[in-house]
């Protein structure tokens, strides 16, 4: 983005594409590095209603992927996805299919469940604690466990041991954490290496939960999770060290709350830069709460970005702050339409 001021004259008939191009010349904040402005990559929609007309009009090339049916346990209100590109029809086709995969994966990850128990099968991790893009392990009614990898419409596979399935998910996603869903209050976990770690959300009114497996170093910290019905505290366990447990406790509240909030957003579009590798999780979410009223949510922060009236500028700001490639767009699609459309 250029730091030079720019005079922009807009009309009510100006296309979204031209609007985004103009906005790319306006400074939102001082960027850490130059980056190519993004755009809408793909949208999900019901075939009976069709894609938002203003989105279709803003895309030079479009392609439809159908049917977009999500494998259980995912459920999506969309049965088609449209790829959007101003570069080529080939990119539009690729993004149409990738958008279907991402929407289905988001729906699978947000299936009913507690969403408040996360495990790290391996040793300590450096940097931020982020659960974005992590896999999910669920108990099978017939016995054993099944693992789901983000951005894949089918389960990774089955196993009789939760530790084995969790480790396989980590290898497949390169994210060191996995969500443990539908396993009840007492999860048995064999940790022969003594390096596993766990994050458990709970309500202080119900008391501290039973630690998962062998928990050599445990501590409890407050975390504002009541609005997402996960509780108000976290229990963090580490088999590795007390320092590891403290670091996780300090950095896991925000991403856990972000993942819990995302279960109610039902995103319908992706904004950002094209990529041939669809496995990198969207780095943030932009939610429309009213006409020209948008909020931004970051996985690493409890603070909400906004309220802002220009969603394209807010989306670019979220990409800058996260150094991401894409963000989700959620909330009514009509709220995103240019003024006068």
Secondary structure, 3 states (H helix, E strand, C coil): CCCCCCCCCCCCCCCHHHHHHHHCCCCCCCCCCCCCCCEEEEEEECCCCCCCHHHHHHCCEEEEECCCCCCCCCCCCCCEEEEEECCCHHHHHHHHHHHHHHHHHHHHHCCCCCCCEEEECCCCCCCCCCCCCCEEEEECCCCCEEEECCCCCCCCEEECCHHHHHHHHHHHHCCCCEEEECCCCCCCCCCCCCCCEEEEEECHHHCCCCCCCCCCEEEEEEEEEHHHCCEEEEEEEECCCHHHHHHHHHHCHHHHHHHHHHHHCCCCEEEECCCCCCCCCCCEEEEEEECCEEEEEECCCCCEEEEECCHHHHHHHHHHHHCCCEEEEECCHHHHCCCCC
